[in-house]
Amino acid sequence: MNNYFRKRPKGPPLSPVTAARQGRISQLAFAVLGRDEALLFLNGDNATLGARPIDLAVESEEGCVAVEAELNRLKS
């Protein structure tokens, strides 16, 4: 039986490496900012980073490091 109401992914699935970066940055954001603030931070445009933090973290290891640095700055 088909489930017509199931959400379908909007793009190709993440590779294991990009999924790991996404999980790593999400866990850090939740630990530093709490759930609601982390979701706003990760999904909102960030002027310091010049993009959405979650997009940067998934895009490359360098982007992930930059987002981690921003989270650590916010933590201080």
C-alpha positions, 0 to 999 in steps of 0.5 A, spaced: 500 500 500 502 506 498 503 512 503 501 518 499 501 523 505 509 521 506 514 527 505 518 526 500 526 528 500 527 534 496 534 532 493 539 527 493 540 523 500 546 526 504 553 522 503 555 519 510 560 524 511 556 530 510 551 527 514 556 526 520 558 534 519 550 536 519 549 531 526 556 534 529 554 541 528 547 540 530 549 537 536 554 542 538 548 548 536 543 544 541 548 544 547 551 551 546 544 554 544 538 550 546 533 547 542 529 553 539 535 558 539 539 552 535 534 551 530 534 559 529 541 559 528 542 553 524 537 555 519 537 563 519 542 567 515 548 569 519 552 575 517 558 573 520 558 567 516 555 570 510 550 564 509 546 559 513 550 555 518 547 549 516 549 549 509 556 551 510 557 545 515 554 540 510 558 543 504 565 542 506 569 541 512 572 548 512 565 551 513 563 546 518 569 548 522 567 556 521 560 554 524 564 551 530 568 557 531 562 561 531 558 557 536 564 557 540 564 564 540 557 565 542 558 560 547 563 565 551 
